[in-house]
């Protein structure tokens, strides 16, 4: 088969795997931008090597092999991505001066529109494996342990398949998997932390959260917060824990005037999220809020400051 027909056949057969490969690379790398780059590299390498593929394995398995290796190369000489809570303890004073951590590599949010489960029954597992808290916990694992855990527990490859993907043995895969699971159990979110209200209750809670920001209603927002709520704002290194500290910070620094913010619903990491636009004469992109909710309260707020992440979510950087 000539190169052109082979390349055309590859792109046609491989197109359906792009969304799940992008989600896989995001779990590995913690960055939507890096995941896109890794998937582009995967498809370029796949296109170039397809003539020698000869269906010795499934195309999906072969693509995961290329993608995982691309991620491992990216991770070789790079600091792990984290959220502020992964670098230091909470800031005690809500009135303290705020500064960025210019050398830190931060976790990025992942657009829900980029991912669809390959099978309906995989939806819950896939969505939970994209949650910010879990993705942040995954970044604490050594790169190959991270790959083993994701390939076994999320992608659901067998130990033998993972061993082939990573050029190792099933015994080594089992060992790495046990270490990764033990570490994740120690640092990752609990099942209770992953529980959510029903869809109508979740929508109502997010609507009340958006209204509190738009109306600068500190009292209404405070009523929505769990006692142990956490607020993080990368690239700022400061973060706050507890309802009093979070409400004091937001009330004194953010919710200062009704109408200063417009909140637009969006989906990120399988969690409720809102794009915040600031109105200071013209309405411009300000931040993305990704919420962790449980029962009838907000348990975590991660605010990604800046307009550079609006593009991947298909959001404009300004509103009329």
DRENROMI-513843 format. One record per residue (C-alpha): residue number from 1; residue in three letters; z, y, x. Coordinates in nm, 4 decimals, m for minus. Example, Ala and Ser with C-alpha at 12.3 -4.5 7.8 and 13.67 -1.06 7.14 Angstrom:
// DRENROMI-513843
<r 1,'ALA',<0.7800,m0.4500,1.2300>>
<r 2,'SER',<0.7140,m0.1060,1.3670>>
This chain:
// DRENROMI-513843
<r 1,'UNK',<0.0000,0.0000,0.0000>>
<r 2,'UNK',<m0.0899,0.3421,0.1416>>
<r 3,'UNK',<0.1795,0.6015,0.2107>>
<r 4,'UNK',<0.0901,0.8259,m0.0839>>
<r 5,'UNK',<0.1000,0.5557,m0.3575>>
<r 6,'UNK',<0.4151,0.4084,m0.1997>>
<r 7,'UNK',<0.5833,0.7494,m0.2025>>
<r 8,'UNK',<0.4787,0.8091,m0.5605>>
<r 9,'UNK',<0.6124,0.4695,m0.6672>>
<r 10,'UNK',<0.9397,0.5348,m0.4847>>
<r 11,'UNK',<0.9985,0.8689,m0.6567>>
<r 12,'UNK',<0.9217,0.7174,m0.9965>>
<r 13,'UNK',<1.1591,0.4234,m0.9456>>
<r 14,'UNK',<1.4340,0.6238,m0.7758>>
<r 15,'UNK',<1.4473,0.9216,m1.0126>>
<r 16,'UNK',<1.6906,0.7581,m1.2546>>
<r 17,'UNK',<1.9558,0.7156,m0.9833>>
<r 18,'UNK',<1.9740,1.0801,m0.8768>>
<r 19,'UNK',<2.2639,1.1861,m1.1027>>
<r 20,'UNK',<2.4921,0.8969,m1.0068>>
<r 21,'UNK',<2.4080,0.9384,m0.6369>>
<r 22,'UNK',<2.4941,1.3083,m0.6590>>
<r 23,'UNK',<2.8301,1.2216,m0.8166>>
<r 24,'UNK',<2.8883,0.9590,m0.5455>>
<r 25,'UNK',<2.8176,1.2075,m0.2671>>
<r 26,'UNK',<3.0446,1.4633,m0.4338>>
<r 27,'UNK',<3.3327,1.2153,m0.4420>>
<r 28,'UNK',<3.2719,1.1476,m0.0737>>
<r 29,'UNK',<3.2326,1.5102,0.0352>>
<r 30,'UNK',<3.4259,1.7228,m0.2153>>
<r 31,'UNK',<3.1447,1.9773,m0.2300>>
<r 32,'UNK',<2.8665,2.0133,m0.4848>>
<r 33,'UNK',<2.6476,2.1914,m0.2290>>
<r 34,'UNK',<2.7026,1.9227,0.0363>>
<r 35,'UNK',<2.6387,1.6527,m0.2239>>
<r 36,'UNK',<2.3031,1.8087,m0.3089>>
<r 37,'UNK',<2.2109,1.8172,0.0605>>
<r 38,'UNK',<2.3127,1.4524,0.1068>>
<r 39,'UNK',<2.1066,1.3428,m0.1945>>
<r 40,'UNK',<1.8039,1.5369,m0.0726>>
<r 41,'UNK',<1.8397,1.3605,0.2636>>
<r 42,'UNK',<1.8745,1.0281,0.0804>>
<r 43,'UNK',<1.5510,1.0742,m0.1110>>
<r 44,'UNK',<1.3633,1.1966,0.1948>>
<r 45,'UNK',<1.4762,0.8956,0.3988>>
<r 46,'UNK',<1.4051,0.6657,0.1063>>
<r 47,'UNK',<1.0562,0.8093,0.0581>>
<r 48,'UNK',<0.9810,0.7675,0.4279>>
<r 49,'UNK',<1.1203,0.4135,0.4474>>
<r 50,'UNK',<1.0041,0.2764,0.1149>>
<r 51,'UNK',<0.7003,0.1033,0.2626>>
<r 52,'UNK',<0.9322,m0.1289,0.4563>>
<r 53,'UNK',<1.1846,m0.1766,0.1755>>
<r 54,'UNK',<1.0087,m0.4752,0.0157>>
<r 55,'UNK',<1.2819,m0.5191,m0.2491>>
<r 56,'UNK',<1.5062,m0.7224,m0.0171>>
<r 57,'UNK',<1.7963,m0.5700,m0.2118>>
<r 58,'UNK',<1.8084,m0.3782,m0.5385>>
<r 59,'UNK',<1.6714,m0.0254,m0.5070>>
<r 60,'UNK',<2.0029,0.1121,m0.6347>>
<r 61,'UNK',<2.1976,m0.0695,m0.3620>>
<r 62,'UNK',<1.9532,0.0464,m0.0968>>
<r 63,'UNK',<1.9844,0.4095,m0.2105>>
<r 64,'UNK',<2.3640,0.3896,m0.2077>>
<r 65,'UNK',<2.3440,0.2598,0.1486>>
<r 66,'UNK',<2.1337,0.5581,0.2566>>
<r 67,'UNK',<2.3477,0.8070,0.0628>>
<r 68,'UNK',<2.6790,0.6708,0.1911>>
<r 69,'UNK',<2.5570,0.6822,0.5499>>
<r 70,'UNK',<2.4364,1.0399,0.4986>>
<r 71,'UNK',<2.7849,1.1319,0.3764>>
<r 72,'UNK',<2.9550,0.9571,0.6680>>
<r 73,'UNK',<2.7369,1.1493,0.9125>>
<r 74,'UNK',<2.8294,1.4753,0.7396>>
<r 75,'UNK',<3.1994,1.3906,0.7675>>
<r 76,'UNK',<3.1920,1.3002,1.1376>>
<r 77,'UNK',<3.2599,1.6473,1.2758>>
<r 78,'UNK',<3.3980,1.8347,0.9776>>
<r 79,'UNK',<3.7464,1.9216,0.8615>>
<r 80,'UNK',<3.8385,1.7645,0.5312>>
<r 81,'UNK',<3.7997,1.9744,0.2210>>
<r 82,'UNK',<4.1202,2.0534,0.0368>>
<r 83,'UNK',<4.2829,2.2663,m0.2286>>
<r 84,'UNK',<4.5534,2.5162,m0.1257>>
<r 85,'UNK',<4.8272,2.2794,m0.2458>>
<r 86,'UNK',<4.7021,2.0256,0.0089>>
<r 87,'UNK',<4.7654,2.2600,0.3017>>
<r 88,'UNK',<5.1108,2.4114,0.2408>>
<r 89,'UNK',<5.3895,2.4471,m0.0116>>
<r 90,'UNK',<5.3793,2.6920,m0.3051>>
<r 91,'UNK',<5.4216,3.0650,m0.2543>>
<r 92,'UNK',<5.7680,3.1733,m0.3609>>
<r 93,'UNK',<5.6972,3.5387,m0.4417>>
<r 94,'UNK',<5.4343,3.6105,m0.7126>>
<r 95,'UNK',<5.4121,3.9660,m0.5802>>
<r 96,'UNK',<5.3387,3.8645,m0.2195>>
<r 97,'UNK',<5.0266,3.9882,m0.0429>>
<r 98,'UNK',<4.7335,3.7512,m0.0786>>
<r 99,'UNK',<4.5047,3.6454,0.2015>>
<r 100,'UNK',<4.2200,3.4009,0.2419>>
<r 101,'UNK',<4.2107,3.1089,0.4831>>
<r 102,'UNK',<3.8763,3.1747,0.6560>>
<r 103,'UNK',<3.8761,2.8508,0.8537>>
<r 104,'UNK',<3.9590,2.6241,0.5608>>
<r 105,'UNK',<3.6992,2.4066,0.3897>>
<r 106,'UNK',<3.7688,2.4083,0.0182>>
<r 107,'UNK',<3.7012,2.1563,m0.2545>>
<r 108,'UNK',<3.4280,2.2819,m0.4879>>
<r 109,'UNK',<3.3908,2.2219,m0.8628>>
<r 110,'UNK',<3.1238,1.9826,m0.9866>>
<r 111,'UNK',<2.9038,2.0713,m1.2868>>
<r 112,'UNK',<2.9285,1.8232,m1.5726>>
<r 113,'UNK',<2.5577,1.8756,m1.6329>>
<r 114,'UNK',<2.4807,1.7094,m1.2976>>
<r 115,'UNK',<2.6292,1.3756,m1.3957>>
<r 116,'UNK',<2.5680,1.1205,m1.6663>>
<r 117,'UNK',<2.7214,0.7718,m1.6550>>
<r 118,'UNK',<2.4723,0.4965,m1.5679>>
<r 119,'UNK',<2.6207,0.2893,m1.8517>>
<r 120,'UNK',<2.8211,0.4041,m2.1557>>
<r 121,'UNK',<3.1171,0.1854,m2.0620>>
<r 122,'UNK',<3.1299,0.3564,m1.7195>>
<r 123,'UNK',<3.1813,0.7006,m1.8730>>
<r 124,'UNK',<3.5615,0.7080,m1.8679>>
<r 125,'UNK',<3.5962,0.5694,m1.5149>>
<r 126,'UNK',<3.3208,0.7966,m1.3865>>
<r 127,'UNK',<3.4638,1.1083,m1.5501>>
<r 128,'UNK',<3.8154,1.0456,m1.4220>>
<r 129,'UNK',<3.6851,0.9777,m1.0716>>
<r 130,'UNK',<3.5335,1.3279,m1.0670>>
<r 131,'UNK',<3.8525,1.5113,m1.1602>>
<r 132,'UNK',<3.9592,1.7760,m0.9117>>
<r 133,'UNK',<4.2997,1.6237,m0.8402>>
<r 134,'UNK',<4.1492,1.2839,m0.7657>>
<r 135,'UNK',<3.8618,1.4227,m0.5571>>
<r 136,'UNK',<4.1164,1.6211,m0.3540>>
<r 137,'UNK',<4.3232,1.3054,m0.3031>>
<r 138,'UNK',<4.0133,1.1122,m0.1926>>
<r 139,'UNK',<3.9528,1.3681,0.0824>>
<r 140,'UNK',<4.2826,1.2669,0.2432>>
<r 141,'UNK',<4.1495,0.9190,0.3139>>
<r 142,'UNK',<3.9634,0.8367,0.6374>>
<r 143,'UNK',<3.5909,0.8557,0.5667>>
<r 144,'UNK',<3.5157,0.4830,0.5732>>
<r 145,'UNK',<3.8232,0.3973,0.3643>>
<r 146,'UNK',<3.7065,0.6608,0.1178>>
<r 147,'UNK',<3.3623,0.5019,0.1067>>
<r 148,'UNK',<3.5066,0.1540,0.0494>>
<r 149,'UNK',<3.7362,0.2723,m0.2295>>
<r 150,'UNK',<3.4601,0.4609,m0.4113>>
<r 151,'UNK',<3.2027,0.1849,m0.3734>>
<r 152,'UNK',<3.4447,m0.0833,m0.4936>>
<r 153,'UNK',<3.6562,0.0897,m0.7590>>
<r 154,'UNK',<3.4128,0.3497,m0.8980>>
<r 155,'UNK',<3.0601,0.2217,m0.8321>>
<r 156,'UNK',<3.1841,m0.1376,m0.8818>>
<r 157,'UNK',<2.9969,m0.3044,m0.5981>>
<r 158,'UNK',<3.1330,m0.6397,m0.4823>>
<r 159,'UNK',<3.3124,m0.6730,m0.1501>>
<r 160,'UNK',<3.0091,m0.8549,m0.0105>>
<r 161,'UNK',<2.7765,m0.5742,m0.1222>>
<r 162,'UNK',<3.0013,m0.3080,0.0292>>
<r 163,'UNK',<3.0204,m0.5047,0.3538>>
<r 164,'UNK',<2.6395,m0.5041,0.3713>>
<r 165,'UNK',<2.6221,m0.1353,0.2878>>
<r 166,'UNK',<2.8640,m0.0449,0.5652>>
<r 167,'UNK',<2.7601,m0.3096,0.8203>>
<r 168,'UNK',<3.1012,m0.4739,0.8231>>
<r 169,'UNK',<3.2657,m0.7885,0.6840>>
<r 170,'UNK',<3.4152,m0.8636,0.3406>>
<r 171,'UNK',<3.7501,m0.9160,0.5136>>
<r 172,'UNK',<3.7339,m0.5667,0.6623>>
<r 173,'UNK',<3.6361,m0.4274,0.3213>>
<r 174,'UNK',<3.9386,m0.5941,0.1549>>
<r 175,'UNK',<4.1709,m0.4569,0.4234>>
<r 176,'UNK',<4.0328,m0.1023,0.3986>>
<r 177,'UNK',<4.0468,m0.1165,0.0203>>
<r 178,'UNK',<4.4140,m0.2144,0.0145>>
<r 179,'UNK',<4.5071,0.0668,0.2549>>
<r 180,'UNK',<4.3034,0.3199,0.0567>>
<r 181,'UNK',<4.4546,0.2140,m0.2765>>
<r 182,'UNK',<4.8068,0.2344,m0.1350>>
<r 183,'UNK',<4.7508,0.5841,0.0015>>
<r 184,'UNK',<4.5855,0.7039,m0.3176>>
<r 185,'UNK',<4.8752,0.5685,m0.5228>>
<r 186,'UNK',<5.1093,0.7801,m0.3095>>
<r 187,'UNK',<4.9165,1.1089,m0.3179>>
<r 188,'UNK',<4.6818,1.0876,m0.6160>>
<r 189,'UNK',<4.7316,1.1975,m0.9776>>
<r 190,'UNK',<4.9286,0.9698,m1.2072>>
<r 191,'UNK',<4.7882,0.8167,m1.5239>>
<r 192,'UNK',<5.0132,1.0557,m1.7171>>
<r 193,'UNK',<4.8486,1.3453,m1.5369>>
<r 194,'UNK',<4.5066,1.2205,m1.6453>>
<r 195,'UNK',<4.5970,1.1975,m2.0149>>
<r 196,'UNK',<4.4305,1.4494,m2.2413>>
<r 197,'UNK',<4.4617,1.5609,m2.6018>>
<r 198,'UNK',<4.1924,1.4694,m2.8505>>
<r 199,'UNK',<3.8690,1.6675,m2.8352>>
<r 200,'UNK',<3.9534,1.9070,m3.1246>>
<r 201,'UNK',<4.3002,1.9745,m2.9802>>
<r 202,'UNK',<4.1527,2.0247,m2.6343>>
<r 203,'UNK',<3.8953,2.2703,m2.7649>>
<r 204,'UNK',<4.1627,2.4631,m2.9536>>
<r 205,'UNK',<4.3817,2.4801,m2.6435>>
<r 206,'UNK',<4.0956,2.6067,m2.4273>>
<r 207,'UNK',<4.0022,2.8628,m2.6945>>
<r 208,'UNK',<4.3607,2.9960,m2.6949>>
<r 209,'UNK',<4.3569,3.0082,m2.3141>>
<r 210,'UNK',<4.0302,3.2081,m2.3145>>
<r 211,'UNK',<4.1605,3.4462,m2.5817>>
<r 212,'UNK',<4.4797,3.5090,m2.3826>>
<r 213,'UNK',<4.2756,3.6136,m2.0790>>
<r 214,'UNK',<4.0338,3.8283,m2.2785>>
<r 215,'UNK',<4.3175,4.0023,m2.4640>>
<r 216,'UNK',<4.5440,4.0212,m2.1578>>
<r 217,'UNK',<4.8126,3.8519,m2.3667>>
<r 218,'UNK',<5.0660,3.7256,m2.1150>>
<r 219,'UNK',<5.3051,3.5975,m2.3810>>
<r 220,'UNK',<5.0322,3.3899,m2.5487>>
<r 221,'UNK',<4.9225,3.2467,m2.2150>>
<r 222,'UNK',<5.2799,3.1640,m2.1168>>
<r 223,'UNK',<5.3198,2.9569,m2.4327>>
<r 224,'UNK',<5.0219,2.7442,m2.3261>>
<r 225,'UNK',<5.1645,2.6552,m1.9835>>
<r 226,'UNK',<5.3605,2.3442,m1.8978>>
<r 227,'UNK',<5.6946,2.3924,m1.7213>>
<r 228,'UNK',<5.5512,2.2566,m1.3948>>
<r 229,'UNK',<5.2072,2.4209,m1.4217>>
<r 230,'UNK',<5.0228,2.4806,m1.0931>>
<r 231,'UNK',<4.7880,2.7725,m1.0160>>
<r 232,'UNK',<4.5473,2.7597,m0.7181>>
<r 233,'UNK',<4.2791,3.0131,m0.6275>>
<r 234,'UNK',<4.0588,2.9127,m0.3356>>
<r 235,'UNK',<3.9698,3.0768,m0.1002>>
<r 236,'UNK',<4.3203,3.2307,m0.1247>>
<r 237,'UNK',<4.5773,3.0203,0.0561>>
<r 238,'UNK',<4.8615,3.1174,m0.1813>>
<r 239,'UNK',<4.9339,2.9001,m0.4820>>
<r 240,'UNK',<5.2071,2.9016,m0.7420>>
<r 241,'UNK',<5.4098,2.6338,m0.9167>>
<r 242,'UNK',<5.6086,2.6640,m1.2382>>
<r 243,'UNK',<5.5570,2.8560,m1.5608>>
<r 244,'UNK',<5.7611,3.1618,m1.4569>>
<r 245,'UNK',<5.5843,3.2102,m1.1236>>
<r 246,'UNK',<5.2355,3.1544,m1.2679>>
<r 247,'UNK',<5.2933,3.3823,m1.5677>>
<r 248,'UNK',<5.4435,3.6551,m1.3470>>
<r 249,'UNK',<5.1534,3.6416,m1.1044>>
<r 250,'UNK',<4.8849,3.6463,m1.3748>>
<r 251,'UNK',<5.0650,3.9145,m1.5755>>
<r 252,'UNK',<5.1028,4.1496,m1.2794>>
<r 253,'UNK',<4.7737,4.0811,m1.0983>>
<r 254,'UNK',<4.5150,3.9614,m1.3508>>
<r 255,'UNK',<4.6002,4.0223,m1.7178>>
<r 256,'UNK',<4.6419,4.3962,m1.6819>>
<r 257,'UNK',<4.4028,4.5338,m1.9462>>
<r 258,'UNK',<4.2542,4.3875,m2.2667>>
<r 259,'UNK',<3.8757,4.3488,m2.2475>>
<r 260,'UNK',<3.8632,4.3389,m1.8679>>
<r 261,'UNK',<3.7553,3.9736,m1.8701>>
<r 262,'UNK',<3.5051,3.7682,m2.0674>>
<r 263,'UNK',<3.5493,3.3921,m2.0696>>
<r 264,'UNK',<3.2516,3.1580,m2.1194>>
<r 265,'UNK',<3.3107,2.7838,m2.1780>>
<r 266,'UNK',<3.1541,2.5431,m1.9283>>
<r 267,'UNK',<3.2183,2.1872,m1.8093>>
<r 268,'UNK',<3.3370,2.0935,m1.4613>>
<r 269,'UNK',<3.4688,1.7676,m1.3138>>
<r 270,'UNK',<3.4965,1.6125,m1.6602>>
<r 271,'UNK',<3.7586,1.8773,m1.7392>>
<r 272,'UNK',<3.7591,2.1886,m1.9583>>
<r 273,'UNK',<3.6452,2.4919,m1.7638>>
<r 274,'UNK',<3.5635,2.8575,m1.8172>>
<r 275,'UNK',<3.3478,3.1070,m1.6339>>
<r 276,'UNK',<3.5289,3.4399,m1.6030>>
<r 277,'UNK',<3.3245,3.7595,m1.5983>>
<r 278,'UNK',<3.4924,4.0879,m1.5037>>
<r 279,'UNK',<3.3958,4.4058,m1.6903>>
<r 280,'UNK',<3.4382,4.7133,m1.4710>>
<r 281,'UNK',<3.1478,4.9124,m1.6094>>
<r 282,'UNK',<2.9081,4.6237,m1.5658>>
<r 283,'UNK',<2.9938,4.2630,m1.6494>>
<r 284,'UNK',<2.9683,4.0443,m1.3393>>
<r 285,'UNK',<3.0618,3.6923,m1.2347>>
<r 286,'UNK',<3.4179,3.6732,m1.1081>>
<r 287,'UNK',<3.5560,3.3167,m1.1035>>
<r 288,'UNK',<3.5426,2.9647,m1.2435>>
<r 289,'UNK',<3.8599,2.8301,m1.4059>>
<r 290,'UNK',<3.8953,2.4509,m1.4096>>
<r 291,'UNK',<4.1858,2.3337,m1.6251>>
<r 292,'UNK',<4.3998,2.0226,m1.6285>>
<r 293,'UNK',<4.5385,1.9765,m1.9777>>
<r 294,'UNK',<4.7725,1.7258,m2.1306>>
<r 295,'UNK',<4.9256,1.6995,m2.4762>>
<r 296,'UNK',<4.9280,2.0617,m2.5960>>
<r 297,'UNK',<4.9721,2.2453,m2.2652>>
<r 298,'UNK',<4.7898,2.3428,m1.9489>>
<r 299,'UNK',<4.9284,2.1585,m1.6473>>
<r 300,'UNK',<4.7034,2.2957,m1.3713>>
<r 301,'UNK',<4.4669,2.5890,m1.3267>>
<r 302,'UNK',<4.2245,2.6004,m1.0362>>
<r 303,'UNK',<4.0423,2.9319,m1.0122>>
<r 304,'UNK',<3.7418,2.9313,m0.7796>>
<r 305,'UNK',<3.6968,3.2957,m0.6912>>
<r 306,'UNK',<3.3519,3.4434,m0.6330>>
<r 307,'UNK',<3.0061,3.4269,m0.7855>>
<r 308,'UNK',<2.8443,3.1808,m0.5441>>
<r 309,'UNK',<2.9349,2.8762,m0.7545>>
<r 310,'UNK',<2.7871,3.0120,m1.0776>>
<r 311,'UNK',<2.4311,2.9061,m0.9847>>
<r 312,'UNK',<2.4932,2.5279,m0.9829>>
<r 313,'UNK',<2.6440,2.5640,m1.3311>>
<r 314,'UNK',<2.3334,2.7391,m1.4608>>
<r 315,'UNK',<2.5345,3.0552,m1.5211>>
<r 316,'UNK',<2.4042,3.4093,m1.4742>>
<r 317,'UNK',<2.5844,3.6342,m1.2285>>
<r 318,'UNK',<2.5890,3.9198,m1.4796>>
<r 319,'UNK',<2.6111,3.9559,m1.8582>>
<r 320,'UNK',<2.4639,4.2289,m2.0796>>
